[in-house]
């Protein structure tokens, strides 16, 4: 398989053509091209929510150029269109013809697959710009024609000031350091636009994927299954015999679902194959609560067997198995400690399939042809039984009527297929969502002996060749050339130069990563190599696709990692069809280094809202253990600003303009920014001008100055911000006016009669209970003339006192 057969978006191919240039100039030109190729960044499509772009579920009506691959669904596209028309409604036909296309191009960059680069927001630690990065020439044209639109696109003071002052300053401000990503050069870059939406591949055609950590701290996790009851729980089994329940939110139930550690036979040896090996939930588990287990057991202290038993869920706790119920379905003696098989699964026919090993040792040395080719032995086989009905002979299962060897007296009726060595991990294909093609196929990984590992599709009555063949090659020449062998070849095999112990996997039929649909994922236990197979639907053949961990740039999304433990133990599929695998750094039954990883395609995701699930509620009676990731994500391992944390909420750039059209109120697509600056509201003055009456000698009194109340907008995000002060309403202003009015309209003291102050003082004393004047105390007539003189003198004094009182009243 050549690299040319896999287009690579991060790789530039030089195609020299006829150039009418002298040799030195041509050499210089190609040197510059090569330098650009080396320095050019690898394509990394990313949206403003820091996730990969997608293909919209429905067509876009406004930003139509991004309807095949971009960052906008129909809802966002409609919001951008609303904002566009809000702006264009403020302009006449001439302004629309001049600026309409430019404004649309700028607004639609939010839908570009490189939106995060255009808005300079490639990780959650950097703020999103208000305007996308525009190349200088394009920006100059926009500024010359439509600089008045800028105030409707942003409220950034720095941008607005530069727009008003100088075109060069403005365009340099909104340009990008990386000229490959500025608009419209980003559309012309062949490297960035080649094979958009397809999976990222390296120079060797290896598909680059990323991972998320799902669980950790497990002791050799041998399997993970869902119960198909719409709760989206995952059941993880450890080799020791514990089964744990993980909820949809990632937390784990503190108490185990099942504990068979006292019965399971295993040791802490490196690579011991015995232990708890298989688990399968009945297709109608939601109603009957039945499940089946496969584990190694020591009988009578000297006989090793594999046991298949039926168990059921507790009647009082849905996250607990009934510890008092176990019905043994089948026991098979194991002649050696290895090759124990261990897979259980239900097919679409609701029958239980049991996958056994050949009994162990080297080369299947048991009997004339070995256990695998001996149809009268249960080892080295695929068995199929009906566990819903008991047999007439007293067996706790029944033989299906269409089993291939039910009428063969020399064969066990349970045998469905034979000639297998040690199948480790099998799965049932869900089939394509629309056509259902491939539905029900059973894929298995069969561990080889010395030379080859293989992947098989199980068919009824099939002979898979062991020990006559290993992979595509002969192992036992005598058996291999037997004309009656009639074996089924594997769909894929690889030599021990590439790996030494295959771990079977699943066909991806999930929703979140559309590019992975139909790929069969598997791996190698010994070297940690991940692989995939893709079917040619025309010929039915399968082609290998290498799986590599994406580099730092490819996996620069929140929560993604690009490394895993070496020893790949098993693969898994959740209720939604997403794929996982389990790996450890120390393959022993007591080492707590087992981790579960989920596959993520960094090049394309599903449209927003398409993969939503509504799990049924799970009643948890015990405690929950929250998930704490241990692996360092790619973003956390990179350098980031130490003083700026990730934003709590992602605010997209689409928002209504600052100046809205007064005719129709249109909905806003984002929460408007909170203003923290102080604003002063001008109110009607809370006083009236006082005009003196005609004939009055007094001057009009100027009303006191009432300062308008300032209103400080409180920023709810800042608890230390100032408290809110109310603006006085009309009623409050009127009350204040009424209080001030009487004081301003009363007659000033300067016009009072002579002796008025003394008379008031006497009345004041009389009110307090002081004795009234007697007749003797009153002044006699002789004294009237002298009193008249005193009155004139007092009159002049009172004038001065009146002036003083008026001044006090003003104050």
C-alpha positions in Angstrom: 0.0 0.0 0.0 1.6 3.2 -1.2 1.4 6.6 0.4 -0.1 8.0 -2.9 -3.2 5.9 -2.4 -4.1 7.9 0.7 -4.5 11.6 0.2 -3.0 13.6 3.1 -4.2 17.0 4.0 -1.0 17.8 5.9 1.3 16.9 3.0 2.3 19.0 0.1 3.1 17.4 -3.3 5.3 19.2 -5.7 4.3 18.8 -9.3 6.9 20.4 -11.4 5.7 21.5 -14.8 7.2 23.3 -17.8 8.4 26.7 -16.7 9.8 29.1 -19.2 12.5 30.3 -16.7 16.2 30.0 -16.8 17.7 27.2 -14.7 19.0 29.5 -11.9 15.7 31.2 -11.5 13.8 27.9 -11.6 16.1 26.5 -8.9 15.6 29.6 -6.7 11.8 29.3 -7.2 11.6 25.7 -6.2 13.9 26.3 -3.2 11.5 28.9 -1.9 8.5 26.6 -2.5 10.3 23.9 -0.6 11.0 26.3 2.3 7.3 27.2 2.3 6.4 23.5 2.3 8.6 22.8 5.3 7.4 25.9 7.2 3.7 25.5 6.4 1.5 24.4 9.3 -0.4 21.2 9.2 -4.2 21.7 8.5 -6.2 21.7 11.7 -9.9 22.5 11.1 -11.6 23.7 14.3 -14.8 25.6 15.3 -15.3 28.3 17.8 -16.6 25.8 20.4 -13.1 24.2 20.2 -14.4 21.0 18.5 -14.0 19.6 14.9 -16.2 20.8 12.1 -19.1 18.8 10.8 -21.5 18.3 7.8 -24.8 20.1 8.6 -27.8 17.8 8.9 -29.9 20.2 6.8 -28.8 22.5 4.1 -27.8 26.1 4.9 -29.7 28.9 3.2 -27.4 31.9 4.0 -23.8 30.7 4.3 -24.3 28.1 1.6 -20.5 27.8 0.8 -20.1 25.9 4.1 -23.1 23.5 3.9 -21.0 20.5 3.0 -18.4 20.9 5.8 -18.1 23.7 8.4 -19.1 24.9 11.8 -22.7 26.1 11.4 -25.9 24.2 11.6 -29.2 25.6 10.4 -29.9 27.4 13.6 -26.6 29.3 13.6 -27.0 30.0 9.9 -30.4 31.6 10.5 -29.0 33.6 13.4 -26.2 35.0 11.1 -28.7 35.8 8.5 -30.8 37.7 11.1 -27.8 39.7 12.1 -26.9 40.5 8.5 -30.3 41.9 7.7 -30.4 43.9 10.9 -27.2 45.7 9.7 -28.3 46.0 6.0 -31.6 47.5 7.0 -29.7 50.6 8.1 -28.4 51.2 4.6 -30.0 52.3 1.4 -29.8 50.3 -1.9 -26.5 51.9 -2.8 -24.9 51.0 0.5 -26.3 47.5 0.2 -24.8 47.0 -3.2 -21.5 48.4 -2.0 -21.1 46.5 1.3 -23.6 43.7 1.3 -21.3 41.0 -0.1 -18.4 42.1 2.1 -20.4 42.0 5.3 -21.9 38.6 4.4 -18.4 37.2 3.8 -17.2 38.5 7.2 -20.2 37.2 9.1 -20.1 33.8 7.5 -16.5 33.2 8.6 -18.1 31.9 11.8 -19.2 28.9 9.7 -15.7 28.3 8.2 -14.0 25.0 9.1 -11.1 27.2 10.2 -13.2 29.5 12.3 -11.1 29.0 15.4 -8.0 30.2 13.5 -9.8 33.1 11.8 -11.0 34.3 15.2 -7.6 33.5 16.9 -9.2 31.1 19.4 -7.5 27.8 18.9 -7.8 26.8 22.5 -10.1 27.6 25.5 -7.4 29.8 27.1 -7.6 32.6 24.5 -10.5 35.0 24.0 -12.5 35.0 20.8 -12.1 38.0 18.6 -15.1 40.1 17.5 -13.9 40.2 13.8 -12.3 37.4 11.9 -8.7 37.8 10.7 -8.8 39.6 7.3 -5.9 39.7 4.9 -4.5 43.2 4.4 -5.6 43.8 0.8 -9.1 42.6 1.5 -9.3 44.6 4.7 -8.2 47.7 2.9 -11.0 47.3 0.4 -13.5 46.8 3.1 -12.3 49.8 5.0 -12.4 52.1 2.0 -15.9 51.0 1.0 -17.6 50.1 4.3 -15.7 51.5 7.3 -19.0 52.8 8.7 -20.1 49.1 9.2 -17.4 48.4 11.7 -19.3 50.0 14.6 -22.2 47.6 13.9 -19.9 44.6 13.9 -18.0 45.2 17.1 -17.9 47.4 20.2 -14.2 46.9 20.8 -12.9 50.4 21.5 -9.4 49.7 20.2 -10.8 48.5 16.8 -13.2 51.4 16.6 -10.5 54.0 17.3 -8.1 52.5 14.8 -10.9 52.3 12.2 -11.6 56.1 12.6 -7.9 57.1 12.7 -6.1 55.1 10.1 -6.8 52.3 7.6 -3.3 50.8 7.9 -3.6 50.7 11.7 -7.0 49.1 11.5 -6.0 46.4 9.0 -2.8 45.5 10.8 -4.9 45.2 14.0 -7.4 42.7 12.7 -4.9 40.8 10.5 -3.5 37.4 11.6 0.2 36.5 12.2 -0.3 33.3 10.2 -1.1 34.5 6.7 -2.3 31.0 5.7 -5.4 31.4 7.8 -6.5 35.0 7.1 -9.5 35.5 4.9 -9.7 35.1 1.9 -6.3 33.4 1.6 -7.6 30.5 3.7 -9.8 29.6 0.7 -7.0 29.7 -1.7 -4.6 27.5 0.3 -4.5 24.1 -1.4 -3.0 22.4 1.7 -5.7 23.6 4.0 -8.6 22.8 1.6 -7.5 19.4 0.3 -9.8 16.6 1.5 -11.6 18.7 4.1 -13.7 16.5 6.3 -11.8 13.3 5.6 -9.7 11.5 8.2 -6.2 12.9 8.8 -3.5 10.6 7.6 0.3 10.7 8.0 2.8 10.2 5.2 2.4 6.4 5.4 -1.4 6.5 5.1 -1.9 5.9 8.8 -5.2 7.3 10.1 -4.7 9.7 13.0 -7.1 9.4 15.8 -7.3 10.8 19.3 -8.6 9.4 22.6 -10.4 10.4 25.7 -9.8 8.8 29.1 -13.0 7.1 30.4 -11.9 5.1 33.5 -8.7 4.2 35.3 -7.4 2.3 38.3 -8.7 -1.1 37.1 -7.0 -4.4 37.6 -6.7 -6.0 34.2 -10.1 -5.0 32.8 -11.0 -7.9 30.5 -14.2 -6.6 29.1 -16.8 -3.8 29.1 -20.4 -4.3 28.1 -23.7 -2.4 28.1 -26.9 -4.2 29.3 -29.0 -2.8 26.4 -31.7 -1.5 28.8 -31.5 2.1 27.7 -29.8 3.2 30.9 -26.4 3.6 29.0 -24.6 1.9 31.9 -21.4 0.2 31.3 -20.3 -3.0 33.1 -16.6 -3.4 33.5 -15.1 -6.8 34.5 -11.7 -7.4 36.1 -9.8 -10.6 35.7 -10.0 -11.1 39.5 -13.8 -11.6 39.3 -15.2 -8.1 40.0 -17.8 -6.4 37.8 -18.3 -2.7 38.3 -21.1 -0.4 37.1 -20.2 2.9 35.4 -23.0 5.4 34.9 -23.5 7.6 31.8 -21.9 10.6 33.6 -18.7 8.7 34.1 -19.1 8.0 37.8 -18.8 4.5 39.3 -21.0 2.8 41.8 -18.9 2.2 44.9 -20.0 -1.4 45.5 -19.4 -4.0 42.8 -22.2 -5.4 40.7 -20.8 -8.9 41.0 -18.0 -10.4 43.1 -16.8 -13.8 42.2 -13.2 -13.3 43.4 -13.6 -16.1 45.9 -14.4 -18.6 43.1 -12.4 -17.5 40.1 -9.1 -19.2 39.5 -6.3 -16.8 38.6 -2.8 -15.9 39.8 -0.8 -12.6 40.0 1.6 -14.1 37.3 2.5 -11.9 34.4 0.2 -12.9 31.5 -1.9 -15.5 33.3 -4.8 -16.3 31.0 -7.1 -17.7 33.6 -9.7 -15.8 35.5 -13.0 -14.1 34.9 -13.1 -14.0 31.1 -16.6 -13.5 29.7 -20.0 -11.8 30.4 -23.2 -11.6 28.3 -26.5 -10.0 29.1 -29.6 -11.7 27.9 -31.3 -9.8 24.9 -34.3 -9.2 27.2 -32.3 -8.3 30.3 -34.4 -5.3 30.9 -37.4 -7.5 31.6 -35.9 -10.8 33.0 -32.6 -9.5 34.6 -30.7 -12.6 33.4 -27.0 -12.6 32.4 -24.3 -15.2 31.9 -20.6 -15.4 33.0 -17.6 -17.4 31.8 -14.7 -18.0 34.3 -11.9 -20.4 35.3 -12.5 -22.5 38.3 -10.7 -25.2 40.3 -12.8 -28.2 41.0 -11.9 -30.7 43.8 -8.6 -28.9 44.3 -7.0 -30.5 41.3 -9.1 -30.2 38.1 -9.2 -26.9 36.2 -12.4 -26.2 34.3 -14.1 -23.3 32.5 -17.6 -22.7 33.8 -20.5 -21.0 32.0 -23.2 -20.0 34.5 -26.5 -18.1 34.5 -27.0 -15.4 37.1 -29.6 -12.7 37.7 -29.9 -9.2 39.0 -31.0 -8.5 42.5 -34.7 -7.8 43.0 -34.0 -4.8 45.4 -31.0 -3.1 43.7 -30.6 -2.8 39.9 -26.8 -2.2 40.3 -26.3 -5.5 42.2 -26.4 -9.1 41.2 -28.2 -11.7 43.3 -25.4 -13.2 45.3 -27.5 -16.3 46.1 -28.3 -17.4 42.6 -26.1 -19.2 40.1 -27.2 -21.9 37.7 -24.3 -23.8 36.0 -25.0 -24.1 32.3 -21.8 -25.9 31.1 -18.4 -27.0 32.5 -15.5 -28.0 30.3 -12.2 -29.4 31.6 -9.1 -27.6 30.6 -5.9 -29.7 30.1 -3.6 -26.7 30.4 -3.5 -23.3 32.0 -3.5 -21.3 28.7 -5.8 -21.0 25.7 -9.0 -20.7 27.7 -11.0 -18.7 25.2 -13.5 -16.7 27.2 -16.0 -15.0 24.9 -19.8 -15.0 25.4 -22.3 -13.2 23.2 -25.9 -13.4 22.0 -26.5 -13.3 18.3 -29.4 -11.8 16.5 -31.1 -15.2 16.8 -31.2 -14.8 20.6 -28.9 -17.9 21.0 -25.9 -17.9 23.3 -22.5 -18.3 21.5 -19.6 -19.7 23.5 -16.0 -19.4 22.2 -13.6 -21.9 23.7 -9.8 -22.3 23.3 -8.1 -25.5 22.0 -6.9 -26.6 25.5 -3.5 -25.0 25.6 0.1 -26.0 25.2 1.9 -25.7 21.8 0.4 -26.8 18.5 -2.8 -28.4 19.9 -1.2 -31.7 20.7 -4.4 -33.5 21.9 -5.4 -36.5 20.0 -4.7 -37.4 16.4 -5.9 -34.1 14.9 -6.0 -31.9 18.0 -9.0 -30.6 19.8 -9.8 -27.9 17.2 -10.4 -30.3 14.3 -12.1 -32.9 16.5 -15.8 -32.1 16.3 -16.6 -34.5 19.2 -14.6 -32.2 21.6 -15.9 -28.9 22.9 -12.5 -27.2 23.0 -11.3 -25.1 20.0 -14.9 -24.5 19.0 -17.7 -22.0 18.6 -20.7 -23.4 20.5 -24.4 -22.3 20.1 -27.0 -23.1 22.6 -30.5 -22.0 23.6 -30.5 -21.0 27.2 -34.2 -20.1 27.3 -35.4 -23.7 27.2 -34.1 -26.8 29.1 -33.4 -30.1 27.2 -35.3 -33.3 27.7 -32.2 -35.0 28.9 -31.9 -32.6 31.9 -29.4 -30.2 30.5 -30.0 -26.6 31.4 -30.0 -25.6 27.7 -31.4 -26.8 24.4 -29.7 -27.4 21.0 -31.1 -25.1 18.3 -32.7 -27.1 15.5 -30.6 -25.5 12.8 -27.2 -26.2 14.4 -25.0 -27.5 11.6 -23.9 -30.8 13.2 -27.1 -31.8 15.0 -27.5 -34.9 12.9 -23.8 -35.9 12.8 -23.3 -38.7 15.3 -19.5 -38.1 15.4 -19.9 -34.4 16.4 -21.2 -32.6 19.5 -24.6 -31.0 18.6 -23.5 -27.8 20.4 -20.8 -27.1 17.8 -21.5 -24.2 15.5 -18.0 -23.7 14.0 -14.6 -25.4 14.6 -10.9 -25.2 13.8 -10.2 -22.2 16.1 -7.1 -21.9 18.3 -7.9 -19.3 21.0 -10.4 -16.7 19.9 -9.9 -13.6 22.1 -12.7 -11.1 21.8 -15.6 -11.4 19.3 -18.4 -9.0 18.4 -21.7 -8.8 16.5 -21.9 -6.1 13.8 -24.9 -3.8 14.1 -25.0 -3.2 10.4 -25.3 0.0 8.5 -28.0 2.3 9.9 -30.0 2.8 6.7 -29.4 -0.4 4.6 -28.6 -2.7 7.5 -25.8 -4.2 5.4 -23.5 -6.4 7.5 -26.0 -6.7 10.4 -25.4 -9.9 12.5 -21.9 -10.7 11.3 -19.7 -12.1 14.0 -16.1 -10.9 13.9 -13.4 -12.7 15.9 -9.7 -12.3 16.6 -7.9 -15.7 16.7 -4.5 -15.7 18.4 -1.8 -17.5 16.4 1.0 -19.9 17.3 4.3 -18.8 15.9 3.8 -16.9 12.7 0.4 -15.3 12.1 -2.5 -13.6 13.8 -5.9 -13.5 12.1 -9.3 -11.9 11.9 -12.3 -14.2 11.0 -16.0 -13.8 10.3 -17.8 -16.7 11.8 -20.3 -18.7 9.6 -22.4 -21.7 10.5 -20.5 -24.9 10.1 -17.2 -23.2 9.2 -13.8 -24.8 9.6 -11.2 -22.1 10.4 -8.2 -24.4 9.7 -6.3 -24.7 13.0 -4.1 -26.8 13.5 -3.8 -27.5 9.8 -3.3 -23.8 9.0 -2.1 -20.7 10.8 -3.4 -17.6 9.1 -3.0 -18.1 5.3 -0.1 -20.5 5.7 0.2 -24.2 6.6 1.1 -25.2 10.1 0.7 -29.0 9.9 1.6 -29.9 6.4 -0.1 -33.3 6.6 -3.4 -31.9 7.6 -3.0 -28.8 5.5 -2.9 -30.8 2.2 -5.8 -32.9 3.1 -8.5 -32.4 0.5 -11.3 -32.7 3.0 -10.0 -29.7 5.1 -12.3 -27.2 3.3 -11.3 -24.4 5.6 -12.4 -20.8 5.6 -9.6 -18.3 5.2 -9.4 -15.3 7.5 -10.4 -11.9 6.1 -7.0 -10.5 7.4 -3.8 -11.9 8.9 -0.6 -10.3 9.9 2.8 -11.8 10.8 4.6 -11.8 14.1 6.9 -9.1 12.8 4.0 -6.7 13.3 2.5 -8.2 16.4 2.2 -11.4 18.4 -1.2 -11.6 20.0 -4.3 -10.2 18.3 -7.2 -8.7 20.3 -10.5 -8.7 18.4 -12.6 -5.6 18.3 -15.8 -4.1 16.8 -17.2 -2.5 13.6 -17.8 1.1 14.3 -21.5 2.0 14.0 -21.7 5.0 16.2 -22.9 8.5 15.6 -20.2 10.9 16.9 -17.5 10.1 14.4 -19.1 9.6 10.9 -15.8 9.1 9.2 -15.2 5.9 11.2 -18.5 4.2 10.0 -17.9 0.6 8.8 -14.3 0.3 10.0 -13.5 -2.8 12.0 -11.1 -1.8 14.9 -8.8 -4.3 16.6 -5.3 -4.3 18.1 -2.3 -6.4 19.3 -1.9 -7.2 22.9 1.9 -7.4 23.0 3.0 -4.2 21.1 0.0 -2.0 21.6 -0.6 -1.6 17.9 -4.1 -0.4 16.8 -5.4 -1.4 13.4 -8.6 -1.2 11.3 -10.0 -3.0 8.3 -12.2 -1.4 5.6 -14.4 -3.5 3.4 -14.6 -3.1 -0.3 -18.3 -3.5 -0.9 -17.8 -4.4 -4.5 -15.4 -7.3 -4.0 -16.1 -8.2 -0.3 -12.4 -8.0 0.5 -10.9 -6.1 3.4 -8.0 -3.6 3.3 -5.9 -2.7 6.3 -5.9 0.9 7.6 -3.2 1.7 10.2 -4.3 3.6 13.2 -1.9 6.1 14.7 -2.2 8.5 17.5 -2.6 12.1 16.2 0.2 14.5 16.8 0.0 17.5 19.1 -1.7 19.8 16.6 -4.2 17.2 15.4 -5.4 16.4 18.9 -5.4 20.0 20.2 -9.0 19.8 21.4 -10.3 20.0 25.0 -10.2 16.6 26.8 -8.2 14.7 24.1 -5.1 12.7 24.6 -2.8 11.0 22.1 -1.2 8.2 24.1 -2.2 5.0 25.8 -0.9 2.0 27.7 0.9 -0.7 25.7 -1.0 -3.9 26.5 -4.4 -3.8 24.7 -6.6 -6.3 26.6 -10.0 -5.8 25.0 -12.4 -3.6 23.0 -15.9 -2.4 23.8 -19.0 -0.8 22.4 -21.5 1.3 24.3 -25.2 1.4 23.8 -24.9 4.3 21.3 -22.3 2.4 19.2 -19.2 4.4 20.2 -16.0 2.4 20.5 -13.5 1.9 23.4 -10.5 -0.2 24.3 -8.9 -1.3 27.5 -5.2 -1.3 28.1 -2.7 -1.6 30.9 0.9 -1.0 31.6 1.3 -4.2 33.7 -0.8 -7.2 32.6 -1.3 -8.9 35.9 -4.6 -9.5 37.7 -3.6 -7.3 40.7 -1.9 -4.3 39.0 -4.3 -1.3 39.2 -3.1 0.3 36.0 -5.9 -0.7 33.7 -7.4 2.3 31.7 -10.4 2.6 29.4 -10.1 4.9 26.3 -12.6 6.1 23.8 -11.9 6.7 20.1 -12.4 10.2 18.8 -12.0 11.4 15.2 -10.4 14.9 15.3 -11.2 15.7 11.6 -15.0 15.5 11.7 -17.9 15.2 14.2 -21.6 14.7 14.0 -23.9 17.8 13.7 -24.9 19.3 17.0 -27.9 17.6 18.5 -27.8 14.5 16.3 -26.2 12.2 18.9 -28.2 13.2 22.0 -29.4 10.4 24.2 -31.9 10.3 27.0 -30.8 7.5 29.3 -33.4 6.0 31.6 -32.9 7.0 35.3 -30.7 4.7 37.4 -31.6 4.3 41.0 -28.3 4.2 43.0 -28.6 3.0 46.6 -25.0 3.3 47.5 -22.3 5.9 47.0 -20.9 7.0 43.7 -17.2 7.4 43.0 -16.6 10.4 40.6 -14.2 9.9 37.7 -10.8 11.7 38.1 -8.7 11.6 34.9 -5.1 10.7 35.3 -3.8 11.2 31.7 -2.5 14.6 30.7 -4.5 16.1 27.8 -2.7 17.5 24.8 -3.9 21.0 25.6 -2.7 20.7 29.2 0.7 19.5 28.1 1.2 22.6 25.9 2.2 26.0 27.1 -0.7 28.3 27.9 -1.1 31.7 29.6 -0.7 31.0 33.3 -3.0 33.8 34.5 -6.0 33.1 32.3 -8.2 30.1 33.0 -10.6 28.5 30.6 -13.9 30.3 30.1 -16.9 29.1 31.9 -19.2 29.7 28.9 -18.4 29.8 25.2 -19.8 33.0 23.6 -20.0 32.8 19.9 -19.4 35.9 17.9 -22.9 35.9 16.3 -24.9 38.7 18.1 -27.2 41.5 17.2 -25.7 44.8 16.1 -25.2 47.7 18.5 -27.8 49.8 16.5 -31.0 48.0 15.9 -33.8 48.8 13.5 -36.8 50.3 15.3 -39.4 48.5 13.3 -39.1 44.8 14.3 -37.4 43.4 17.3 -35.4 40.4 16.3 -34.0 37.8 18.7 -30.4 37.9 19.9 -28.2 34.8 19.4 -25.9 35.5 22.3 -26.0 37.2 25.7 -24.9 40.8 25.2 -21.8 42.0 27.0 -22.3 43.6 30.4 -21.0 47.2 30.6 -19.0 47.9 33.7 -18.4 51.7 33.0 -20.4 54.3 35.0 -23.3 55.9 33.1 -25.2 59.1 34.2 -28.9 59.5 33.4 -30.2 63.0 32.9 -33.5 63.6 34.7 -36.0 66.5 34.7 -34.9 69.0 37.4 -36.6 68.3 40.7 -37.4 72.0 41.3 -39.3 74.9 39.8 -38.2 78.5 39.2 -39.9 80.8 41.8 -41.2 84.2 40.5 -42.0 86.9 43.0 -45.4 88.5 43.1 -46.0 91.9 41.4 -45.3 94.8 43.7 -43.0 92.8 45.9 -39.7 94.5 46.5 -37.8 91.3 47.1 -35.8 89.6 44.5 -36.6 86.1 43.2 -34.9 83.4 45.1 -32.8 81.1 43.0 -33.6 77.4 43.7 -30.9 75.2 45.1 -29.0 73.0 42.7 -30.0 69.3 42.9 -27.4 66.9 41.6 -28.7 64.2 39.3 -28.3 60.7 40.6 -25.6 58.5 38.9 -26.5 54.9 38.0 -23.7 52.4 38.2 -24.5 49.2 36.2 -23.8 46.3 38.4 -21.7 43.5 36.9 -23.2 40.3 38.2 -20.1 38.3 37.3 -18.1 40.5 39.7 -19.3 40.2 43.3 -17.1 43.1 44.4 -18.8 45.5 42.0 -20.6 48.6 43.3 -24.2 48.4 44.5 -27.0 49.7 42.4 -28.3 53.2 43.1 -31.8 54.0 42.0 -32.6 56.9 39.7 -35.2 59.2 41.3 -38.6 58.6 39.8 -41.1 61.4 38.8 -43.1 60.9 42.0 -40.0 61.2 44.2 -38.9 64.3 42.4 -42.3 65.9 42.9 -42.2 65.2 46.6 -38.8 66.8 46.8 -40.2 69.8 44.9 -43.1 70.2 47.3 -40.8 70.2 50.3 -38.7 72.9 48.8 -41.5 75.1 47.5 -43.0 76.4 50.8 -39.7 77.6 52.0 -39.1 79.5 48.8 -42.6 81.1 48.5 -43.0 82.4 52.1 -42.6 86.2 52.6 -39.1 87.3 53.6 -38.6 88.6 57.1 -37.5 92.1 55.8 -41.1 93.2 55.3 -42.3 92.4 58.9 -43.7 95.1 61.1 -41.4 96.9 63.6 -41.2 94.9 66.9 -42.4 91.7 65.2 -39.5 89.7 66.4 -40.0 90.8 70.0 -43.8 90.1 69.8 -43.1 86.6 68.5 -40.6 86.0 71.2 -43.3 87.0 73.8 -45.9 84.7 72.3 -43.4 81.9 72.3 -42.7 82.5 76.0 -46.4 82.6 76.8 -47.0 79.3 75.1 -44.4 77.8 77.4 -46.4 78.9 80.4 -44.7 82.2 81.4 -46.8 84.8 83.2 -48.8 87.3 81.0 -48.1 91.0 81.4 -50.2 92.8 84.0 -51.7 96.3 83.5 -48.9 97.8 85.6 -46.4 96.3 83.4 -47.8 97.9 80.2 -46.2 101.2 79.0 -47.9 104.5 80.0 -49.0 107.2 77.5 -46.1 109.4 78.5 -43.7 107.0 77.1 -45.4 106.7 73.6 -43.3 109.4 72.0 -40.1 107.9 73.2 -41.3 104.5 72.0 -42.1 106.0 68.6 -38.5 107.0 68.3 -37.4 103.5 69.3 -39.7 102.0 66.7 -38.0 104.0 63.9 -34.7 102.9 65.2 -35.9 99.3 65.4 -37.3 99.5 61.9 -33.8 100.2 60.4 -32.4 97.4 62.5 -35.1 95.0 61.3 -34.3 95.7 57.7 -30.8 94.5 58.3 -32.2 91.5 60.2 -34.5 90.7 57.2 -31.6 90.6 54.8 -29.7 88.3 57.1 -32.8 85.9 57.3 -33.1 85.9 53.5 -29.5 84.9 53.2 -30.1 82.1 55.8 -33.2 80.9 53.9 -31.2 80.7 50.6 -28.6 78.6 52.4 
